[in-house]
């Protein structure tokens, strides 16, 4: 039911991310960064400028990811057909609930960072055989499962925030159809 809706949303995501990673990234790092560090003689200052630009770019990517996540939540919870409408409403919802949405994103991102950090600590090297190869395979599979779990936690927490702030049970659930009783049912 949601495949073609999410396919339309993916097309919008592709356009936005193409602009982000194409034009905006190029403007920040190929044009602005050289202009900002042209006269700088201290490497530490140039590094700080680059880190600041990465924080700006990362914030833009995080904001877009959050908007698209809430658009997916709205599409499912409200049974929306228009993905552009879901994007616009997601932006409005995030605007009205900026602090809790940002706090939830940061908490979820911290969970993601913990999973990646744990994997970086316990991941075995490549090129081994025997039992260590199978342990490496198992660790890799556990990492995949943990990443899927983190993504599901992202969506679940965003859905919970949306439903607690905007929706109510009668608004988000479909009414089960009730078939009228046939008069012949009483005769049996």
Secondary structure, DSSP 8 states (H G I E B T S, - for coil): --HHHHHHHHHHHHHHHHIIIIIIHHIIIIIIHHHHHTT---HHHHHHHHHHHHHHHHHHHHHHHHHHHHHHHHHHHTT-S-HHHHHHHHHHHHHHTHHHHHHHHHHHHHHHHHHHHHHHHH---SS--THHHHHHHHHHHHHHHHHHHHHHHHHHHHHHHHHHHT--HHHHS---------HHHHH-
